């Protein structure tokens, strides 16, 4: 039990950074002490692998972290206008989310169950079908097709299907001028494809046809958050840079995808400064340098906000819609009957989207300091894998029950005995860790004797 002994002087303790750690026992020490106390000849467990003890110890630590140990983890951010907060890396669940005023006082936020952030709405046509279609003018003996409007969602590599379009045709290049998008058609090998009369090798004459554009993997087209067609660009074949004017490149951001037949599919922007955009890939072999007048479509990798989230973040919360004077909400004046307690607060609201791993806040929280108090499983790092001494006995009982309950030829009454002991030890740990002080309870209960005036 030497791990309980202090091995540093008081001066060293106060000069160091490991303050308050005496209240904890490391998980490694828990495992070692369990093996010493419970494993061996004439003991409850004659023989066990250390790996088994470590597994049940980690399971015990994780489970006790959820509802027995005190949560000391918190993250503070200044909420940006996006009204989104990314969940911490080791997040499991929250205990409290609040914003802080100028006096440092926390104002709790409450979850809303009246909205959510569904998956992104796929592109739909006027009939509600999940299709991206355009009317294209097919020209004899040419692979270029002028469409009826500008389509920023048509990207290089998409499949093109329609009358007179050979199977396997893809978009090889796109260009935009005067509000019209023009595409070039190619096959998978990059060879130009001309429209043909079915069953023949004959090109058709001038004609307008409905063309459908789909992804090569068959998934639905999801609208991207933003896309920009930038003209008057230049680049060469040996440099990762594209140059233009500062005003034209103002909307280009790091991470955007480049859609152009001179660059490999998936090329992304790695840096943007003044008149230069830096890419992560060079132009493809066989392409030519563009000294001026080049045109590239830059597409955001993020999906467009759903209508549900857009409406929620742009709407004025109900707590901000009432004129008030002297902290009295006029719409509530004389009309408090039937008020739902879950909505009787003016701090703001939030909801958590587990799929995107983000917290979404109401608009009245923008710019405020937000604190997320949360719990983890305590297995993220070696420094976290420690147990408060109030719960040390609960750890031993949990490991003991876990090992015995998974072994063959163990009497059922023995398993039930240690299951009860585990339950009792956890209950004792919860009471100790609840940190109830008699003086504090007494001070709170003094408020019950106050006279309430009506």
C-alpha positions as CSV (number, residue, x, y, z in Angstrom):
1,X,0.0,0.0,0.0
2,X,3.0,2.2,-0.5
3,X,1.1,4.2,-3.1
4,X,-0.9,6.0,-0.4
5,X,2.3,7.3,1.3
6,X,3.3,10.9,0.5
7,X,6.6,10.9,-1.3
8,X,7.2,14.6,-1.5
9,X,7.6,17.5,0.9
10,X,5.0,20.1,1.5
11,X,7.2,22.7,-0.2
12,X,7.6,20.5,-3.3
13,X,3.8,20.0,-3.4
14,X,3.0,23.7,-3.4
15,X,5.7,24.5,-5.9
16,X,4.5,21.8,-8.3
17,X,1.4,21.5,-10.5
18,X,0.0,18.3,-9.2
19,X,-2.4,19.8,-6.7
20,X,-5.3,17.9,-5.2
21,X,-4.2,14.6,-6.7
22,X,-4.0,12.8,-3.3
23,X,-7.8,12.3,-3.4
24,X,-7.4,10.0,-6.4
25,X,-5.9,6.5,-7.0
26,X,-4.6,5.6,-10.5
27,X,-6.2,2.8,-12.4
28,X,-2.9,0.9,-12.5
29,X,-2.7,0.9,-8.7
30,X,-6.3,-0.3,-8.5
31,X,-5.4,-3.2,-10.7
32,X,-2.3,-4.0,-8.8
33,X,-4.0,-3.9,-5.4
34,X,-6.9,-6.0,-6.6
35,X,-4.5,-8.7,-7.7
36,X,-2.7,-8.6,-4.3
37,X,-5.9,-8.7,-2.3
38,X,-8.2,-10.9,-4.2
39,X,-6.1,-13.3,-6.4
40,X,-4.1,-16.2,-5.2
41,X,-4.2,-19.4,-3.2
42,X,-7.0,-19.6,-0.6
43,X,-8.5,-16.5,-2.0
44,X,-11.8,-15.9,-3.8
45,X,-10.1,-15.9,-7.2
46,X,-7.3,-18.6,-7.4
47,X,-5.9,-17.5,-10.7
48,X,-6.7,-14.8,-13.3
49,X,-5.0,-13.0,-16.2
50,X,-4.0,-9.5,-15.6
51,X,-5.6,-8.6,-19.0
52,X,-9.0,-9.8,-17.6
53,X,-8.6,-7.6,-14.5
54,X,-7.6,-4.6,-16.6
55,X,-10.7,-5.1,-18.9
56,X,-13.1,-5.2,-16.0
57,X,-11.3,-2.3,-14.3
58,X,-11.7,-0.2,-17.4
59,X,-15.4,-1.2,-17.7
60,X,-15.9,-0.3,-14.1
61,X,-14.2,3.1,-14.5
62,X,-16.3,3.9,-17.6
63,X,-19.6,2.9,-16.0
64,X,-18.9,4.7,-12.7
65,X,-17.9,7.8,-14.7
66,X,-21.4,8.1,-16.1
67,X,-23.5,8.4,-12.9
68,X,-21.3,8.1,-9.8
69,X,-18.1,10.1,-10.2
70,X,-18.3,13.9,-10.1
71,X,-17.9,15.4,-13.6
72,X,-15.0,18.0,-13.6
73,X,-14.8,18.4,-17.4
74,X,-15.8,21.6,-19.0
75,X,-15.2,23.5,-22.2
76,X,-15.6,27.3,-22.7
77,X,-16.0,28.9,-26.1
78,X,-17.2,32.2,-27.6
79,X,-20.2,31.3,-29.7
80,X,-19.7,32.4,-33.3
81,X,-22.4,33.7,-35.6
82,X,-22.8,30.1,-37.0
83,X,-24.4,29.3,-33.6
84,X,-22.7,25.9,-33.6
85,X,-20.3,24.3,-31.1
86,X,-18.4,21.1,-31.9
87,X,-18.6,18.4,-29.2
88,X,-15.3,17.8,-27.4
89,X,-13.2,14.8,-28.5
90,X,-14.0,12.7,-25.3
91,X,-17.6,13.8,-25.0
92,X,-20.2,11.2,-23.8
93,X,-23.0,13.3,-22.4
94,X,-23.6,16.8,-21.0
95,X,-24.4,17.7,-17.4
96,X,-25.1,21.4,-18.0
97,X,-24.9,23.9,-20.8
98,X,-24.9,27.6,-19.9
99,X,-23.8,31.1,-21.0
100,X,-21.8,33.5,-18.8
101,X,-22.7,37.1,-18.2
102,X,-20.2,39.9,-17.5
103,X,-20.3,39.1,-13.8
104,X,-19.2,35.5,-14.4
105,X,-22.6,34.1,-13.5
106,X,-23.7,31.1,-15.4
107,X,-27.2,31.1,-17.0
108,X,-28.4,27.6,-17.8
109,X,-29.7,26.8,-21.3
110,X,-32.4,24.3,-21.8
111,X,-32.8,21.8,-24.6
112,X,-35.6,22.2,-27.1
113,X,-37.5,19.2,-28.4
114,X,-39.5,21.2,-30.9
115,X,-36.9,21.2,-33.7
116,X,-33.9,19.2,-35.0
117,X,-31.3,19.2,-37.7
118,X,-32.3,16.5,-40.2
119,X,-30.1,15.2,-42.9
120,X,-29.5,17.5,-45.8
121,X,-32.3,18.0,-48.3
122,X,-31.3,16.4,-51.7
123,X,-31.6,18.5,-54.8
124,X,-35.2,18.3,-56.1
125,X,-36.8,19.5,-59.4
126,X,-40.1,21.3,-59.7
127,X,-42.0,18.0,-59.4
128,X,-40.3,17.1,-56.1
129,X,-38.2,14.4,-57.7
130,X,-34.6,13.9,-56.6
131,X,-33.2,14.9,-60.0
132,X,-30.8,17.4,-61.4
133,X,-31.9,18.0,-65.0
134,X,-31.2,20.6,-67.6
135,X,-32.2,21.2,-71.2
136,X,-29.1,20.8,-73.4
137,X,-28.7,21.8,-77.1
138,X,-26.9,18.9,-78.8
139,X,-24.8,19.8,-81.8
140,X,-23.7,17.4,-84.6
141,X,-20.1,16.1,-84.3
142,X,-19.2,18.0,-81.1
143,X,-19.0,17.0,-77.5
144,X,-19.9,20.4,-76.1
145,X,-23.5,21.0,-74.9
146,X,-24.9,24.4,-74.0
147,X,-27.5,24.2,-71.2
148,X,-30.5,26.4,-70.8
149,X,-29.2,28.2,-67.6
150,X,-26.3,28.4,-65.2
151,X,-25.9,25.3,-63.1
152,X,-23.3,25.5,-60.3
153,X,-24.2,22.0,-59.0
154,X,-23.0,20.3,-62.2
155,X,-19.5,19.2,-61.5
156,X,-16.8,17.4,-63.4
157,X,-17.1,13.7,-63.2
158,X,-20.9,13.5,-63.0
159,X,-22.7,11.0,-65.2
160,X,-24.7,12.4,-68.0
161,X,-27.8,10.5,-69.3
162,X,-30.4,11.4,-71.9
163,X,-31.5,11.0,-75.5
164,X,-28.6,10.4,-77.9
165,X,-26.1,10.3,-75.0
166,X,-23.9,7.1,-75.1
167,X,-23.8,5.0,-71.9
168,X,-21.0,5.9,-69.5
169,X,-20.7,9.5,-70.6
170,X,-19.4,11.9,-67.9
171,X,-18.9,15.6,-67.6
172,X,-15.4,16.4,-68.7
173,X,-15.4,20.1,-68.3
174,X,-17.7,23.0,-67.5
175,X,-17.7,26.7,-68.4
176,X,-20.1,29.5,-67.7
177,X,-20.7,32.7,-69.6
178,X,-23.7,35.1,-69.8
179,X,-25.7,33.0,-67.3
180,X,-25.3,29.8,-69.4
181,X,-23.4,26.7,-68.4
182,X,-21.7,24.7,-71.2
183,X,-20.4,21.2,-70.6
184,X,-18.0,18.9,-72.4
185,X,-18.8,15.2,-72.6
186,X,-16.2,12.5,-72.2
187,X,-16.0,8.8,-71.4
188,X,-14.2,7.3,-68.4
189,X,-10.8,7.3,-70.3
190,X,-11.1,11.1,-71.1
191,X,-12.0,10.6,-74.8
192,X,-14.5,13.1,-76.2
193,X,-18.0,11.8,-76.6
194,X,-20.4,13.1,-79.3
195,X,-24.2,12.5,-79.2
196,X,-25.3,9.6,-81.4
197,X,-28.4,8.2,-82.9
198,X,-29.1,5.0,-80.9
199,X,-27.7,1.9,-82.5
200,X,-25.6,3.7,-85.0
201,X,-22.4,5.7,-85.2
202,X,-24.1,8.7,-86.7
203,X,-24.1,12.0,-84.9
204,X,-27.5,13.9,-84.6
205,X,-28.3,17.3,-85.8
206,X,-29.1,20.4,-83.7
207,X,-31.6,19.5,-81.0
208,X,-32.7,20.4,-77.4
209,X,-33.0,17.5,-75.0
210,X,-33.5,17.0,-71.2
211,X,-30.2,15.7,-69.7
212,X,-30.0,14.2,-66.3
213,X,-26.9,14.5,-64.1
214,X,-26.1,12.0,-61.3
215,X,-23.2,10.9,-59.1
216,X,-21.1,8.0,-60.3
217,X,-21.7,6.1,-57.0
218,X,-25.5,6.4,-57.3
219,X,-26.0,8.6,-54.2
220,X,-28.4,11.5,-54.2
221,X,-27.1,15.0,-55.1
222,X,-26.9,17.1,-51.9
223,X,-26.6,20.9,-52.3
224,X,-23.3,22.3,-51.2
225,X,-23.1,25.2,-48.8
226,X,-21.6,27.5,-51.5
227,X,-20.1,27.4,-54.9
228,X,-18.3,30.1,-56.9
229,X,-17.4,30.4,-60.6
230,X,-14.2,32.5,-60.8
231,X,-13.0,33.9,-64.2
232,X,-9.8,35.6,-65.4
233,X,-7.5,33.1,-63.7
234,X,-4.1,31.8,-64.7
235,X,-1.9,28.8,-63.9
236,X,1.0,26.7,-65.2
237,X,1.8,23.0,-65.1
238,X,4.6,23.0,-62.5
239,X,3.1,25.2,-59.8
240,X,0.4,24.5,-57.2
241,X,-0.7,28.1,-57.5
242,X,-3.6,29.8,-59.3
243,X,-3.5,33.6,-59.6
244,X,-6.3,36.1,-60.1
245,X,-7.5,39.3,-58.6
246,X,-8.1,39.8,-54.9
247,X,-11.8,40.8,-55.4
248,X,-12.6,37.7,-57.4
249,X,-10.9,35.4,-54.8
250,X,-12.5,37.0,-51.8
251,X,-15.1,34.2,-51.4
252,X,-12.7,31.3,-51.9
253,X,-11.9,29.4,-48.7
254,X,-9.4,26.7,-47.6
255,X,-10.9,23.3,-48.2
256,X,-13.0,24.1,-51.2
257,X,-13.0,21.6,-54.0
258,X,-11.8,22.6,-57.5
259,X,-14.0,21.5,-60.4
260,X,-12.0,21.8,-63.7
261,X,-10.9,19.4,-66.3
262,X,-7.3,20.5,-66.0
263,X,-7.1,19.4,-62.4
264,X,-7.6,15.9,-60.9
265,X,-11.0,15.2,-59.3
266,X,-10.8,15.9,-55.6
267,X,-8.3,18.8,-55.8
268,X,-8.8,21.1,-52.9
269,X,-7.6,24.6,-51.8
270,X,-4.9,24.5,-49.1
271,X,-4.3,28.3,-48.8
272,X,-5.7,31.6,-50.0
273,X,-3.9,35.0,-49.8
274,X,-4.5,38.2,-51.8
275,X,-4.3,37.2,-55.5
276,X,-3.2,33.6,-55.1
277,X,-4.9,30.3,-54.4
278,X,-2.8,27.3,-53.5
279,X,-3.9,23.8,-54.4
280,X,-2.9,20.3,-53.1
281,X,-2.4,18.8,-56.6
282,X,-0.8,19.9,-59.9
283,X,-2.7,20.0,-63.2
284,X,-3.2,16.7,-64.9
285,X,-0.7,15.4,-67.5
286,X,-1.5,16.5,-71.0
287,X,-3.2,19.8,-70.0
288,X,-1.9,23.2,-71.1
289,X,-0.8,26.2,-69.1
290,X,-3.4,29.0,-68.9
291,X,-1.7,32.4,-69.0
292,X,-5.0,34.3,-68.6
293,X,-8.8,34.1,-68.9
294,X,-9.1,30.7,-67.1
295,X,-12.3,29.8,-65.4
296,X,-12.7,27.5,-62.4
297,X,-15.6,26.4,-60.2
298,X,-14.8,26.3,-56.5
299,X,-17.3,24.3,-54.4
300,X,-17.6,24.2,-50.6
301,X,-17.1,20.7,-49.0
302,X,-19.8,21.4,-46.5
303,X,-23.4,20.8,-47.3
304,X,-26.0,23.5,-47.4
305,X,-27.8,24.2,-44.1
306,X,-31.2,22.4,-43.9
307,X,-34.3,24.5,-44.0
308,X,-35.1,23.5,-40.5
309,X,-31.8,24.7,-39.0
310,X,-31.8,27.9,-41.2
311,X,-35.3,28.8,-39.9
312,X,-34.4,28.0,-36.3
313,X,-31.2,30.1,-36.2
314,X,-32.7,33.0,-38.1
315,X,-35.9,33.2,-36.0
316,X,-36.2,35.4,-33.0
317,X,-36.5,33.3,-29.8
318,X,-39.8,33.6,-28.0
319,X,-38.1,35.1,-25.0
320,X,-37.0,38.1,-27.1
321,X,-40.3,38.8,-28.7
322,X,-42.0,40.5,-25.8
323,X,-41.7,44.2,-24.8
324,X,-40.9,44.4,-21.1
325,X,-40.6,47.0,-18.4
326,X,-39.1,46.4,-15.0
327,X,-38.6,42.7,-15.9
328,X,-42.3,42.1,-16.5
329,X,-43.2,40.5,-19.7
330,X,-46.4,42.2,-20.9
331,X,-47.7,39.1,-22.7
332,X,-47.4,37.2,-19.4
333,X,-49.1,40.0,-17.4
334,X,-52.2,38.5,-15.9
335,X,-52.0,35.5,-18.2
336,X,-49.7,33.1,-16.3
337,X,-52.2,30.3,-16.0
338,X,-51.2,27.4,-18.1
339,X,-47.5,28.5,-18.5
340,X,-45.3,25.4,-19.2
341,X,-42.3,25.4,-16.9
342,X,-40.0,24.0,-19.6
343,X,-40.6,27.2,-21.6
344,X,-40.6,29.6,-18.6
345,X,-37.1,30.8,-19.1
346,X,-35.4,33.6,-21.0
347,X,-31.8,32.2,-21.2
348,X,-32.0,30.5,-24.6
349,X,-32.2,27.0,-25.9
350,X,-30.1,24.4,-27.8
351,X,-30.2,21.0,-29.3
352,X,-27.5,18.4,-30.0
353,X,-27.1,16.8,-33.4
354,X,-25.3,13.5,-32.7
355,X,-24.8,12.8,-36.4
356,X,-22.8,15.9,-37.0
357,X,-21.3,16.0,-33.5
358,X,-22.4,19.6,-32.9
359,X,-24.5,21.7,-30.5
360,X,-26.9,24.2,-32.2
361,X,-28.0,27.3,-30.2
362,X,-30.8,29.8,-30.5
363,X,-29.9,33.1,-32.1
364,X,-30.0,35.1,-28.8
365,X,-26.8,33.2,-27.7
366,X,-24.6,34.5,-30.5
367,X,-21.4,36.2,-29.3
368,X,-21.9,35.0,-25.7
369,X,-19.4,32.9,-23.7
370,X,-20.8,29.4,-23.6
371,X,-19.7,26.7,-21.1
372,X,-20.3,23.0,-21.7
373,X,-20.0,20.8,-18.6
374,X,-19.9,17.2,-19.7
375,X,-19.0,13.7,-18.7
376,X,-16.6,11.3,-20.3
377,X,-15.7,7.6,-19.7
378,X,-12.4,8.6,-18.1
379,X,-10.5,6.4,-20.6
380,X,-9.3,9.1,-22.9
381,X,-5.7,9.5,-21.5
382,X,-3.5,7.9,-18.8
383,X,-4.0,11.0,-16.7
384,X,-7.7,10.6,-16.7
385,X,-7.7,6.9,-15.6
386,X,-7.9,7.5,-11.9
387,X,-10.5,6.8,-9.2
388,X,-11.6,9.0,-6.3
389,X,-10.8,7.2,-3.0
390,X,-14.4,7.4,-2.0
391,X,-15.2,5.0,-4.9
392,X,-12.1,2.7,-4.5
393,X,-14.1,-0.1,-2.8
394,X,-16.8,0.1,-5.5
395,X,-14.1,-0.5,-8.1
396,X,-12.9,-3.6,-6.3
397,X,-16.4,-5.0,-6.0
398,X,-17.2,-4.3,-9.6
399,X,-14.0,-6.0,-10.9
400,X,-14.7,-9.0,-8.5
401,X,-18.2,-9.4,-9.7
402,X,-17.3,-9.0,-13.4
403,X,-14.7,-11.7,-13.2
404,X,-16.8,-14.2,-11.2
405,X,-19.9,-13.7,-13.3
406,X,-18.0,-14.6,-16.5
407,X,-16.4,-17.7,-15.2
408,X,-17.6,-21.2,-15.6
409,X,-18.3,-23.5,-12.6
410,X,-18.8,-20.6,-10.2
411,X,-21.8,-21.2,-7.8
412,X,-24.7,-18.9,-8.5
413,X,-25.1,-17.9,-4.9
414,X,-21.5,-16.6,-5.0
415,X,-22.2,-14.5,-8.0
416,X,-25.4,-13.1,-6.4
417,X,-23.5,-12.3,-3.2
418,X,-20.9,-10.1,-5.0
419,X,-23.5,-8.5,-7.2
420,X,-25.2,-7.3,-4.0
421,X,-21.9,-6.2,-2.6
422,X,-21.1,-4.3,-5.8
423,X,-24.5,-2.6,-5.6
424,X,-24.0,-1.6,-1.9
425,X,-20.4,-0.3,-2.6
426,X,-21.7,1.8,-5.5
427,X,-24.5,3.3,-3.4
428,X,-22.0,4.1,-0.6
429,X,-19.7,5.8,-3.2
430,X,-22.6,7.9,-4.6
431,X,-23.5,9.1,-1.1
432,X,-19.9,10.0,-0.3
433,X,-19.3,11.8,-3.6
434,X,-22.6,13.7,-3.4
435,X,-20.6,15.9,-1.0
436,X,-23.6,16.8,1.2
437,X,-22.7,19.0,4.1
438,X,-25.0,19.4,7.1
439,X,-24.3,23.2,7.5
440,X,-25.1,23.8,3.8
441,X,-28.4,21.9,4.0
442,X,-29.3,23.7,7.1
443,X,-28.7,27.1,5.5
444,X,-30.9,26.1,2.5
445,X,-33.7,24.8,4.7
446,X,-33.9,28.1,6.7
447,X,-35.6,29.5,3.6
448,X,-38.6,27.2,4.2
449,X,-39.5,29.2,7.3
450,X,-40.0,32.4,5.4
451,X,-43.4,33.9,5.3
452,X,-44.9,34.1,1.7
453,X,-46.9,37.2,1.2
454,X,-49.7,37.3,-1.4
